[in-house]
Amino acid sequence: MNIEQVIYSVLKSDTAVSDLVSDRITPLIRPQGQSLPAITYQQIDNIIEHTVEGATGDKASRWQINCFSDDYDEMIALGKAVEAVLDGYKTAGIDHIFLMDEGEIEPTDFESEDFTIYVKRMDFEIFYSD
């Protein structure tokens, strides 16, 4: 199962999310000069379950979703939209997705001379099987 494609598809197909970011959903790095708001996603870890016979096919993977905006309230709204669509999500092959942790990243980390970028960090645990 390609979790990256699942994350992208679920976020892209949700009206509340896509109304805010359109197709600005990218892995790892937000392209320089990309319009805001936007979303990035990246895998933090992936635990593969084993028994004495070997891998069971069950996995627990943690993913970080970052919501970027040049407006604080819009960043909060985007974070709520992402949480609403991903937290509790399940489908064939995905047992469930849970929001495990969230926080805000210091805006000065992303400042330029022209504007400030606000970032909401969200960590999701995805339980799935191959």
Helices and strands as residue ranges (DSSP letters): H 3-13, H 15-21, E 25-27, E 38-51, E 54-69, H 72-86, E 94-105, G 107-110, E 118-129
